[in-house]
Amino acid sequence: MSQGPRSGLAAVSSALLAMSRHLEVRDVLKTIVASARELLDAQYAALGVPDDHGGFAQFVVDGVSDAQWKAIGPLPRQHGILAAMLQEAKVERLADVRKDPRFEGWPSAHPDMSDFLGLPIRDGDEVIGALFLANKNCPKPEGSCGFTEEDEELLGILAQHAAIALTNARLYERSRELTIAEERSRLAHELHDAVSQKLFSLRLTAQAATALIDRDPSRAKGELHQVAALAAEAADELRAAVVELRPAALDEDGLVATLRTQIQVLDRAHTARVTFAGRGVKALPASQEEAVLRVAQEALHNALRHSDAEHVDVTLDRRGSGAVLRVTDDGNGFDPKSIRRAGRHLGLVSMRDRASGVGGSLTVESAPGKGTTIEMEVPGG
C-alpha cells in the first residue's frame, strides 16, 4: 500500500466508525463495501450474504454504476470463487481470477476483472457473507497480483468488524420486529377490553329497545338514547386506542428515517421499484408526522396492490415550516371523479380525513393509464 502507517491507521479507523453508525442491515452492507474499496484502493468491491438455496439473499456492489448493475442481470449464484470462499472459508488472493480453474465466467455486461482479493465474513463458525475486491489501482507487472499481504491483513480486520456490525444490525432489525409484534398484541388486548364491553352493552340495549318499541314506546325511546350514549363511548374508547398506534419508530427515528426504512422494506418485498427522497424536512408536530406516515402507507398500499405500477416514487420536501409528501406511481391510474371501487374510495377518504385533521390538504392527480400522484401538504408547527 502507498499509505504510511498513520494514514493507513486513520483509514481503518474511519472505515470502522462508518460501519458502527448504521443499524439497518442494507446500510451496513453498503458501508462495508464502500469502506473496503476505499481502504484497499480497488476498482470494484462486492459483498454477498448467502441464502439457504444456493444463491444470495443480498448482494451489494461498489464501483459499478446502476445502469451496469441492471444490465448484468440476476444476482449471482454460489459458484466458482464465491462458492469457495463460502464453503472453504478461506482467503483467496489471485493474480488473475479469470485464469483460476474454478472460474466459470461472467454475464456479458459484467466489468472485466483481473487481480482479486476475497475472504469470508464469519460470525463464530458460521460464514455470513463473502467480501471481495478486484482490480487494485496500482502499477503491477503482467501476471502479478496488485493486492498485497498487507491488504489481506487489513481486509481481514475489516471483515471481523463487519461481522460484528452486520450481526448487530440483524439483532436491531429483529428486536424492532419483536417490538412491533408485542405492540400489536398489546393493542389487540386493549381494544378487546376497552371496546368489546361497550359493544356488548350496546347490543343488549338495542335488543331491549326493539322489544319495547311496540308496547312501551316511551321506554324504547329511553333505551335508544342509551344506545346513542354507548355508541359515543365506544367511539371514544376506539379513538383513544387508535391514538396509541403511533409507531414507536417515529419517536425513536423521526419521520424521514421511518419512511426511508419502511420504503426500503417495500422495495425488497415487491417487484415494483420503490424509492424515497427526503430533502430539508425539519421535525414536525407529532400529530402531523403520524398523519404524513399514515397517508404515505395508504398511498403506497394502493400503488403496490392495485395499480400494477413498475415504479413508485416517494418524496418528502420542506415547504416553509411544514412539508409536502408526494407518492407517484406509473400504474393504471383512475378517474378521481368517478371512483367505484370501495377500497380505493375508502382509502382516499381516509387520507383526506388524516390530512384535514392536522390542518393539511390532500390532492389527487390521476387518469386511466396515466399513473397517480397523491400530494399531502402540512403547515408545520
C-alpha positions as CSV (number, residue, x, y, z in Angstrom):
1,M,0.0,0.0,0.0
2,S,1.1,3.5,-0.7
3,Q,-0.3,4.9,2.6
4,G,2.0,5.4,5.6
5,P,1.3,3.8,8.9
6,R,-0.5,6.8,10.3
7,S,-2.7,7.4,7.2
8,G,-3.4,3.6,7.0
9,L,-4.5,3.5,10.6
10,A,-6.7,6.6,10.1
11,A,-8.3,5.0,7.1
12,V,-9.1,1.8,9.0
13,S,-10.4,3.8,11.9
14,S,-12.7,5.8,9.5
15,A,-14.0,2.6,8.0
16,L,-14.8,1.0,11.3
17,L,-16.5,4.2,12.6
18,A,-18.6,4.4,9.4
19,M,-19.8,0.8,9.9
20,S,-20.8,1.5,13.5
21,R,-23.0,4.4,12.6
22,H,-25.7,2.3,10.8
23,L,-28.3,0.0,12.3
24,E,-30.1,-1.1,9.1
25,V,-28.7,-4.2,7.5
26,R,-28.7,-2.8,4.0
27,D,-26.9,0.4,5.1
28,V,-24.3,-1.7,7.0
29,L,-23.6,-3.8,3.9
30,K,-23.2,-0.7,1.7
31,T,-20.8,0.9,4.2
32,I,-18.7,-2.2,4.4
33,V,-18.3,-2.5,0.7
34,A,-17.6,1.2,0.1
35,S,-15.1,1.2,3.1
36,A,-13.3,-1.9,1.8
37,R,-12.9,-0.5,-1.8
38,E,-11.6,2.9,-0.5
39,L,-9.3,1.3,2.1
40,L,-7.6,-1.0,-0.4
41,D,-7.8,1.4,-3.4
42,A,-9.6,-1.1,-5.6
43,Q,-11.8,-0.5,-8.7
44,Y,-14.5,-2.9,-7.6
45,A,-15.9,-4.3,-4.3
46,A,-18.8,-6.5,-3.5
47,L,-20.4,-8.3,-0.6
48,G,-22.8,-11.2,-0.8
49,V,-24.9,-12.6,2.0
50,P,-25.9,-16.2,1.2
51,D,-29.3,-17.6,1.4
52,D,-30.2,-21.3,2.0
53,H,-30.9,-22.1,-1.6
54,G,-27.5,-21.7,-3.4
55,G,-28.0,-18.0,-4.1
56,F,-27.6,-14.7,-2.3
57,A,-30.2,-13.1,-0.1
58,Q,-28.4,-9.8,-0.6
59,F,-25.6,-8.7,-2.8
60,V,-24.1,-5.2,-2.7
61,V,-21.6,-3.7,-5.1
62,D,-19.4,-0.6,-5.2
63,G,-17.7,0.7,-8.3
64,V,-20.4,-0.5,-10.6
65,S,-23.0,2.1,-11.9
66,D,-26.7,1.5,-11.6
67,A,-27.0,1.1,-15.3
68,Q,-24.2,-1.5,-15.4
69,W,-25.7,-3.4,-12.4
70,K,-29.1,-3.5,-14.1
71,A,-27.5,-4.8,-17.4
72,I,-25.6,-7.5,-15.6
73,G,-28.9,-9.2,-14.6
74,P,-29.9,-11.5,-11.8
75,L,-27.9,-11.9,-8.6
76,P,-25.0,-14.4,-8.9
77,R,-25.3,-18.0,-7.7
78,Q,-22.9,-19.5,-5.2
79,H,-20.4,-21.0,-7.7
80,G,-16.8,-20.6,-8.6
81,I,-14.6,-18.4,-6.4
82,L,-17.7,-17.2,-4.4
83,A,-18.6,-20.7,-3.5
84,A,-15.0,-21.5,-2.5
85,M,-15.0,-18.5,-0.1
86,L,-18.3,-19.5,1.4
87,Q,-17.7,-23.3,1.6
88,E,-14.0,-23.5,2.4
89,A,-14.0,-20.2,4.5
90,K,-10.5,-19.2,3.4
91,V,-8.9,-16.1,1.8
92,E,-8.5,-16.0,-2.0
93,R,-5.8,-13.7,-3.4
94,L,-5.3,-14.2,-7.2
95,A,-3.2,-12.5,-9.8
96,D,-6.0,-13.2,-12.4
97,V,-9.3,-14.6,-11.3
98,R,-10.1,-15.4,-15.0
99,K,-7.3,-18.0,-15.1
100,D,-8.3,-19.8,-11.9
101,P,-9.7,-23.3,-12.7
102,R,-12.8,-22.6,-10.6
103,F,-13.7,-19.5,-12.7
104,E,-17.0,-20.1,-14.5
105,G,-17.3,-16.8,-16.5
106,W,-19.4,-13.7,-16.1
107,P,-22.5,-12.2,-17.8
108,S,-21.7,-10.2,-20.9
109,A,-22.3,-6.9,-19.2
110,H,-20.1,-7.7,-16.3
111,P,-17.0,-5.5,-15.9
112,D,-13.7,-7.2,-16.7
113,M,-11.7,-8.1,-13.6
114,S,-8.2,-9.5,-13.1
115,D,-6.4,-9.4,-9.7
116,F,-8.7,-10.4,-7.0
117,L,-8.8,-10.5,-3.2
118,G,-11.7,-12.1,-1.3
119,L,-12.4,-13.6,2.1
120,P,-15.4,-14.9,4.1
121,I,-17.1,-12.8,6.8
122,R,-17.6,-15.1,9.8
123,D,-19.7,-15.0,12.9
124,G,-18.0,-17.7,15.0
125,D,-18.1,-20.8,12.9
126,E,-20.9,-19.5,10.6
127,V,-20.0,-17.9,7.3
128,I,-22.4,-15.0,7.0
129,G,-21.0,-13.3,3.9
130,A,-18.3,-13.1,1.3
131,L,-16.4,-9.9,0.7
132,F,-14.2,-9.4,-2.3
133,L,-12.3,-6.7,-4.3
134,A,-10.9,-6.7,-7.8
135,N,-8.6,-4.6,-9.9
136,K,-6.2,-2.9,-7.5
137,N,-5.4,0.7,-8.6
138,C,-1.6,0.4,-8.8
139,P,1.1,-0.4,-11.3
140,K,1.8,-4.1,-11.4
141,P,3.9,-6.4,-13.6
142,E,2.0,-8.5,-16.1
143,G,0.5,-11.6,-14.4
144,S,1.0,-10.4,-10.8
145,C,-1.5,-9.5,-8.1
146,G,-1.7,-5.9,-7.1
147,F,-3.2,-6.9,-3.7
148,T,-0.5,-7.5,-1.1
149,E,-0.3,-9.4,2.2
150,E,-0.8,-6.1,4.0
151,D,-4.1,-5.6,2.0
152,E,-5.1,-9.1,3.0
153,E,-4.4,-8.4,6.7
154,L,-6.3,-5.1,6.5
155,L,-9.3,-6.7,4.8
156,G,-9.3,-9.4,7.5
157,I,-9.5,-6.7,10.2
158,L,-12.3,-5.1,8.3
159,A,-14.2,-8.4,7.9
160,Q,-14.0,-9.1,11.6
161,H,-15.6,-5.8,12.4
162,A,-18.0,-6.2,9.5
163,A,-19.3,-9.4,11.1
164,I,-19.9,-7.6,14.4
165,A,-21.7,-4.7,12.6
166,L,-23.8,-7.0,10.5
167,T,-24.8,-9.2,13.4
168,N,-25.7,-6.1,15.5
169,A,-27.8,-4.7,12.6
170,R,-29.6,-8.0,12.3
171,L,-30.3,-8.1,16.0
172,Y,-31.6,-4.5,15.8
173,E,-34.0,-5.3,13.0
174,R,-35.2,-8.4,14.8
175,S,-35.7,-6.5,18.0
176,R,-37.7,-3.9,16.2
177,E,-39.9,-6.7,14.6
178,L,-40.5,-8.2,18.0
179,T,-41.3,-4.7,19.4
180,I,-43.9,-4.2,16.7
181,A,-45.4,-7.6,17.3
182,E,-45.6,-7.0,21.0
183,E,-47.2,-3.6,20.4
184,R,-49.8,-5.1,18.1
185,S,-50.6,-7.8,20.7
186,R,-50.9,-5.2,23.5
187,L,-53.2,-3.0,21.4
188,A,-55.3,-6.0,20.5
189,H,-55.9,-6.8,24.1
190,E,-56.6,-3.1,24.9
191,L,-59.1,-2.9,22.1
192,H,-60.8,-6.0,23.2
193,D,-61.1,-4.9,26.8
194,A,-62.0,-1.3,26.2
195,V,-64.3,-1.6,23.3
196,S,-65.9,-5.1,23.3
197,Q,-67.6,-4.5,26.7
198,K,-69.2,-1.3,25.3
199,L,-70.3,-3.0,22.2
200,F,-71.8,-5.9,24.2
201,S,-73.8,-3.4,26.3
202,L,-74.8,-1.6,23.1
203,R,-76.1,-4.8,21.6
204,L,-78.2,-5.7,24.7
205,T,-79.6,-2.2,24.9
206,A,-80.6,-2.2,21.3
207,Q,-82.3,-5.6,21.8
208,A,-84.2,-4.2,24.7
209,A,-85.3,-1.2,22.7
210,T,-86.5,-3.5,19.9
211,A,-88.7,-5.5,22.3
212,L,-90.2,-2.3,23.9
213,I,-90.9,-0.3,20.7
214,D,-94.5,-1.6,20.2
215,R,-95.7,-2.0,23.8
216,D,-93.9,0.8,25.5
217,P,-92.6,3.5,23.0
218,S,-91.6,5.8,25.8
219,R,-89.2,3.3,27.4
220,A,-88.0,2.3,24.0
221,K,-87.1,5.9,23.3
222,G,-85.1,6.0,26.6
223,E,-83.3,2.8,25.6
224,L,-82.4,4.3,22.2
225,H,-80.9,7.3,23.9
226,Q,-78.8,4.9,25.9
227,V,-77.8,3.2,22.6
228,A,-76.6,6.5,21.3
229,A,-74.6,7.2,24.5
230,L,-73.0,3.8,24.5
231,A,-72.1,4.2,20.8
232,A,-70.4,7.5,21.6
233,E,-68.5,6.0,24.5
234,A,-67.3,3.1,22.3
235,A,-66.2,5.5,19.6
236,D,-64.2,7.5,22.2
237,E,-62.6,4.3,23.5
238,L,-61.7,3.3,20.0
239,R,-60.3,6.7,19.1
240,A,-58.1,6.6,22.3
241,A,-56.7,3.2,21.4
242,V,-56.0,4.3,17.8
243,V,-54.1,7.3,19.1
244,E,-51.7,4.9,20.7
245,L,-51.0,3.3,17.3
246,R,-48.3,6.0,16.6
247,P,-45.4,3.9,15.6
248,A,-42.5,3.6,18.0
249,A,-40.1,4.3,15.2
250,L,-41.5,7.8,14.8
251,D,-40.5,8.7,18.3
252,E,-37.1,7.0,18.0
253,D,-36.0,7.8,14.5
254,G,-38.2,10.7,13.2
255,L,-40.4,10.8,10.1
256,V,-37.7,10.8,7.4
257,A,-35.8,7.8,8.8
258,T,-39.0,5.9,9.4
259,L,-40.3,6.5,5.9
260,R,-36.9,5.5,4.4
261,T,-36.8,2.3,6.4
262,Q,-40.4,1.3,5.5
263,I,-39.8,2.1,1.8
264,Q,-36.6,0.0,1.7
265,V,-38.6,-2.9,3.1
266,L,-41.3,-2.4,0.4
267,D,-38.7,-2.1,-2.3
268,R,-37.3,-5.5,-1.3
269,A,-40.7,-7.2,-0.9
270,H,-42.3,-6.1,-4.2
271,T,-41.3,-6.4,-7.9
272,A,-42.0,-2.7,-8.4
273,R,-39.1,-0.3,-7.7
274,V,-39.9,1.9,-4.7
275,T,-37.7,4.9,-4.0
276,F,-37.6,7.6,-1.4
277,A,-36.0,11.1,-1.2
278,G,-36.3,13.4,1.8
279,R,-35.0,16.9,1.4
280,G,-34.6,19.5,4.1
281,V,-37.5,18.4,6.2
282,K,-37.4,19.5,9.8
283,A,-39.2,17.8,12.7
284,L,-43.0,18.3,12.6
285,P,-45.5,18.2,15.4
286,A,-46.2,14.6,16.4
287,S,-49.7,14.5,15.1
288,Q,-48.6,15.8,11.7
289,E,-45.7,13.3,11.4
290,E,-48.1,10.4,12.2
291,A,-50.6,11.7,9.6
292,V,-48.0,12.0,6.9
293,L,-46.7,8.5,7.6
294,R,-50.2,7.0,7.5
295,V,-51.1,8.8,4.3
296,A,-47.8,7.5,2.8
297,Q,-48.6,4.0,3.9
298,E,-52.1,4.1,2.4
299,A,-50.9,5.6,-0.9
300,L,-48.1,3.0,-1.1
301,H,-50.6,0.2,-0.4
302,N,-52.8,1.4,-3.2
303,A,-50.0,1.8,-5.7
304,L,-48.4,-1.6,-4.9
305,R,-51.6,-3.7,-4.6
306,H,-53.9,-2.1,-7.1
307,S,-52.1,-0.1,-9.8
308,D,-49.7,-2.7,-11.4
309,A,-47.0,0.1,-11.1
310,E,-43.4,-0.6,-12.1
311,H,-42.1,2.4,-10.2
312,V,-43.3,4.2,-7.1
313,D,-41.5,7.3,-6.0
314,V,-42.0,8.9,-2.6
315,T,-40.6,12.4,-1.8
316,L,-40.9,14.5,1.3
317,D,-39.8,18.1,0.8
318,R,-39.7,21.1,3.1
319,R,-42.2,23.8,2.4
320,G,-41.9,26.8,4.8
321,S,-42.1,25.4,8.3
322,G,-44.1,22.5,7.0
323,A,-43.7,19.7,4.5
324,V,-45.1,18.2,1.3
325,L,-45.4,14.5,0.7
326,R,-45.7,13.1,-2.8
327,V,-46.4,9.5,-3.8
328,T,-46.2,9.0,-7.5
329,D,-46.7,5.7,-9.5
330,D,-46.7,4.8,-13.1
331,G,-49.5,2.4,-12.8
332,N,-53.0,2.0,-14.3
333,G,-54.4,5.3,-12.8
334,F,-58.1,6.0,-12.4
335,D,-60.7,8.8,-12.8
336,P,-60.8,10.5,-9.4
337,K,-64.3,11.9,-10.2
338,S,-65.9,8.6,-10.8
339,I,-64.4,6.2,-8.3
340,R,-66.4,3.0,-8.0
341,R,-64.1,0.6,-6.1
342,A,-64.9,0.8,-2.4
343,G,-61.4,0.0,-1.3
344,R,-59.9,2.8,-3.3
345,H,-62.7,5.2,-2.3
346,L,-62.3,4.5,1.4
347,G,-58.6,4.9,1.1
348,L,-58.9,8.3,-0.4
349,V,-61.5,9.4,2.2
350,S,-59.2,8.2,5.0
351,M,-56.2,10.1,3.6
352,R,-58.2,13.3,3.2
353,D,-59.5,13.0,6.7
354,R,-56.0,12.5,8.1
355,A,-54.7,15.5,6.1
356,S,-57.5,17.8,7.2
357,G,-57.4,16.6,10.8
358,V,-53.9,18.1,11.2
359,G,-54.6,21.3,9.2
360,G,-53.3,20.0,6.0
361,S,-54.6,19.3,2.5
362,L,-54.6,16.4,0.1
363,T,-54.8,16.4,-3.7
364,V,-55.1,13.5,-6.1
365,E,-53.9,13.6,-9.8
366,S,-54.7,10.6,-11.9
367,A,-56.2,9.4,-15.1
368,P,-56.7,6.0,-16.7
369,G,-53.4,4.7,-18.0
370,K,-51.5,7.8,-16.7
371,G,-50.5,6.8,-13.2
372,T,-51.3,8.5,-9.9
373,T,-49.8,11.3,-7.8
374,I,-51.0,11.8,-4.2
375,E,-49.8,15.0,-2.6
376,M,-50.3,16.0,1.0
377,E,-49.2,19.3,2.5
378,V,-49.0,20.0,6.2
379,P,-48.3,23.5,7.6
380,G,-45.8,22.6,10.3
381,G,-45.7,23.9,13.9
